[in-house]
Amino acid sequence: MTVHSVAQLGFNTATEHYDRSRPSYQPVALSYIRRAVESPQQINVVERVLPFTLIGAGSGLFTKAFIAHPEWKDAFKELKAIEPSPGMRTVFTQTLSDERVSINEGTFDHTGIADGWADLVVIAQAFHWSPDFDQSAKEIGRILKPGGVLALIWNLEDRETAQWVAQVRDTIEKFEQGTPQYRHGLWRRVFQTEGYRASFEPPQEKTWSYALQATKDTVLDRAFSKSYMTLLSDEKKAQTRADLSAVIDKGKGRVWVNEDEGIFEYPYKTDVVIARRRA
């Protein structure tokens, strides 16, 4: 099983920080995925996500939102989560308690799930980490039932809405170390692979924009939950935290919710891609 070294090291050492600092998933996006699934009956769900930003199996962020959502909580009978990071799996099991949910080791291209088992495969905040898009598409196509749905979902800071958000991102992105971040769009190569074209219909995409409430500490925690940020030296972390604090304090384009309490709007967006397995 192949896992990117930065993801493997970074996410396995910052699991609780990741779980605490990353935002949950918007109910409207979960409703959109629900409508994409054809069967109104109970379904089998495979939530697969490599350790990276917002969750997948990961620490359980997506799963918690999923099983609490009014349109999903009684609409599935079993969820098999797959996660390569031992640290993430530990946090997942410590923070989730539902007899319908299990978690096992696996990757995008080797899930260990039986042929045609799933009605829905969800990959939250992680598909850009795929080491081989063709093999990943073949594996997902193998475990999905005919007519089943693959849903890719990402929560993203909206750097186009506020200048301070763009400056925060610019400050930390110099440490990316060549990692395949979502914004690079390399994950879109999957749609051109033989594995995808043989098994899936053309993808459909949807985006929602919104604002979360945040403080400076919220933004700093989010920044240092990135896999590559967890690998910085203590000295570099301290300097970067100071640089980020200066950017946030200056706050170009910031919208206050309660200035006395230091609460402001944190622009976000959620992207969802739906791909249906050919019948």
C-alpha positions in Angstrom: 0.0 0.0 0.0 1.4 3.4 -1.0 1.0 6.5 1.1 2.6 9.8 0.4 5.5 10.2 3.0 4.4 13.7 4.1 0.8 12.5 4.7 2.1 9.4 6.4 4.3 11.3 8.8 2.4 14.5 9.2 -1.1 13.2 9.8 0.0 10.3 12.1 1.7 12.8 14.5 -1.1 15.4 14.7 -4.2 13.4 14.9 -6.0 15.1 17.8 -4.9 18.5 16.6 -6.4 17.7 13.2 -9.7 16.5 14.7 -10.0 19.6 16.9 -9.0 22.3 14.3 -10.7 21.2 11.1 -14.3 22.3 10.4 -17.2 19.8 9.9 -19.2 19.4 6.7 -22.1 21.5 5.7 -25.5 19.9 6.0 -26.5 21.1 2.5 -23.5 19.2 1.0 -24.5 16.0 2.8 -28.1 16.4 1.5 -26.7 16.8 -2.0 -24.9 13.5 -1.7 -28.0 11.9 -0.3 -30.0 12.9 -3.4 -27.3 11.6 -5.7 -27.8 8.1 -4.4 -30.6 6.4 -6.3 -32.0 4.0 -3.7 -34.2 5.5 -1.0 -33.6 2.4 1.1 -30.7 1.6 3.5 -27.4 1.5 1.7 -23.8 0.3 2.4 -21.3 3.2 2.6 -17.6 3.1 2.3 -15.9 6.2 3.5 -12.3 6.2 2.3 -9.9 8.9 3.0 -6.2 9.2 3.3 -4.9 11.2 6.2 -4.9 14.9 5.1 -7.0 17.9 5.6 -10.6 17.7 6.7 -11.4 14.1 7.2 -12.4 11.0 5.4 -12.1 8.2 7.6 -9.2 10.2 9.0 -10.1 11.2 12.6 -13.8 10.7 11.9 -14.9 14.3 11.1 -16.9 13.4 8.0 -18.3 10.2 9.7 -19.6 12.2 12.7 -21.4 14.7 10.4 -22.7 11.9 8.3 -24.2 9.7 11.0 -25.8 12.8 12.7 -27.3 14.2 9.5 -31.1 13.8 9.5 -31.2 12.4 5.9 -28.4 9.9 6.6 -28.6 8.8 10.2 -31.3 6.2 9.5 -30.5 5.6 5.8 -27.5 3.3 6.0 -27.0 -0.1 7.6 -23.2 -0.3 7.6 -20.3 2.0 7.1 -16.8 0.6 6.5 -14.2 3.3 6.9 -10.7 2.8 5.5 -7.7 4.7 6.8 -4.0 4.1 6.4 -2.8 6.1 9.4 -2.7 4.2 12.7 -2.9 7.5 14.7 -6.0 8.6 12.8 -7.6 5.2 13.3 -7.0 5.5 17.0 -8.7 8.9 17.2 -11.6 7.6 15.0 -12.3 4.7 17.3 -12.0 6.9 20.5 -14.4 9.5 19.2 -17.0 7.4 17.4 -19.4 4.9 18.8 -21.9 3.4 16.4 -22.3 -0.4 16.0 -22.9 0.2 12.2 -19.5 1.8 11.8 -16.1 0.0 11.5 -12.6 1.1 10.5 -9.8 -0.8 9.0 -6.4 -0.2 7.4 -6.4 0.4 3.6 -5.7 2.9 0.8 -7.3 4.3 -2.3 -6.0 1.5 -4.5 -6.4 -1.3 -1.9 -9.5 -1.1 0.2 -10.0 -4.7 1.2 -13.8 -4.3 0.4 -15.6 -7.0 -1.4 -16.6 -6.6 -5.1 -19.8 -4.6 -5.6 -20.4 -4.2 -1.8 -21.0 -0.4 -1.7 -23.8 1.8 -2.9 -21.7 4.9 -2.0 -18.0 5.6 -1.7 -17.2 8.9 0.0 -13.7 10.4 -0.1 -13.6 13.5 2.1 -10.7 15.9 2.0 -8.3 13.4 0.6 -8.5 12.3 -3.0 -5.7 14.6 -4.1 -3.3 12.3 -2.1 -4.0 9.3 -4.4 -0.7 7.8 -5.6 -2.2 6.3 -8.7 -5.4 7.7 -10.1 -6.0 4.9 -12.6 -5.6 2.2 -10.0 -7.8 4.2 -7.5 -10.5 4.5 -10.1 -10.4 0.8 -10.9 -10.5 -0.1 -7.1 -13.5 2.2 -6.5 -15.2 0.9 -9.6 -14.7 -2.7 -8.3 -16.3 -2.1 -4.9 -19.2 0.0 -6.1 -22.5 -1.6 -7.2 -23.7 -0.8 -10.8 -25.4 2.6 -10.5 -23.5 3.4 -7.2 -22.1 6.8 -6.4 -18.6 8.1 -5.8 -18.6 11.4 -3.9 -15.5 13.5 -3.5 -15.8 16.4 -1.1 -13.5 19.1 0.1 -13.8 21.9 2.6 -11.6 24.9 1.6 -10.7 28.3 2.9 -11.9 30.8 0.4 -8.9 32.9 -0.5 -10.8 34.8 -3.2 -13.3 36.3 -0.7 -10.9 38.0 1.7 -7.4 39.2 1.2 -6.3 38.1 4.7 -7.2 34.5 3.9 -5.1 34.6 0.8 -2.2 36.0 2.8 -2.5 33.3 5.4 -2.4 30.7 2.6 0.5 32.3 0.9 2.4 32.3 4.2 2.1 28.5 4.8 2.1 27.2 1.2 5.8 27.9 0.8 6.3 24.8 3.1 4.2 22.5 0.9 7.3 20.4 -0.1 5.8 19.6 -3.4 2.9 17.8 -1.9 -0.2 17.2 -4.2 -2.6 19.8 -2.7 -6.2 20.0 -3.9 -5.7 23.5 -5.4 -3.1 22.2 -7.8 -5.9 20.2 -9.6 -3.8 17.1 -10.2 -6.6 14.9 -8.9 -8.6 15.8 -12.0 -6.4 13.5 -14.0 -8.5 10.7 -12.7 -11.2 11.6 -15.2 -8.9 10.9 -18.1 -7.8 7.5 -16.9 -8.8 4.2 -18.4 -10.0 3.0 -15.0 -12.4 5.9 -14.7 -13.7 5.9 -18.2 -14.4 2.2 -18.2 -16.5 2.4 -15.0 -17.9 5.8 -14.5 -20.2 8.4 -16.2 -18.9 12.0 -16.6 -18.6 13.8 -13.2 -20.9 16.5 -11.9 -19.6 19.3 -9.7 -21.2 21.6 -7.1 -19.8 24.4 -4.9 -21.2 26.2 -1.8 -19.8 29.4 -0.3 -20.3 30.3 3.3 -18.6 31.9 6.4 -17.7 30.3 9.7 -17.1 32.2 12.9 -13.5 32.2 14.0 -10.9 33.8 16.2 -7.2 34.2 15.6 -6.5 30.9 17.4 -9.0 29.1 15.1 -7.1 30.2 12.0 -3.7 29.4 13.6 -4.9 25.9 14.6 -6.2 25.3 11.1 -3.0 26.4 9.5 -0.9 24.1 11.7 -3.1 21.1 11.1 -1.7 20.8 7.5 0.4 17.7 7.2 3.5 19.6 6.0 3.2 22.2 8.8 3.4 19.5 11.4 6.8 18.5 10.1 8.4 21.9 10.6 11.1 22.4 13.3 10.0 24.1 16.5 12.0 27.2 15.5 10.3 27.4 12.1 6.9 26.8 13.6 7.4 29.7 16.1 8.5 32.1 13.3 5.6 31.1 11.1 3.1 31.5 13.9 4.4 35.0 14.5 4.2 35.8 10.7 0.6 34.4 10.6 -0.4 36.3 13.7 0.7 39.6 12.1 -1.3 38.8 8.9 -4.4 38.0 10.9 -4.0 41.1 13.1 -3.7 43.3 10.1 -6.8 41.5 8.7 -7.2 43.0 5.3 -10.8 42.4 4.2 -11.8 40.9 7.5 -15.5 41.1 8.5 -16.1 41.3 12.2 -18.9 39.3 14.0 -17.9 40.6 17.4 -14.8 42.7 17.5 -14.7 43.0 21.3 -14.5 39.2 21.6 -12.2 38.8 18.6 -14.7 36.9 16.5 -14.7 37.4 12.7 -16.0 35.6 9.6 -13.8 32.9 8.1 -14.7 32.5 4.4 -15.0 28.9 3.3 -16.4 26.9 0.4 -17.2 23.2 -0.1 -16.6 21.5 -3.4 -18.4 18.2 -4.2 -17.9 16.0 -7.2 -20.4 13.2 -8.0 -19.4 10.3 -10.2 -21.9 7.5 -11.0 -20.8 3.9 -11.6 -22.0 2.7 -15.0 -24.9 0.2 -14.7 
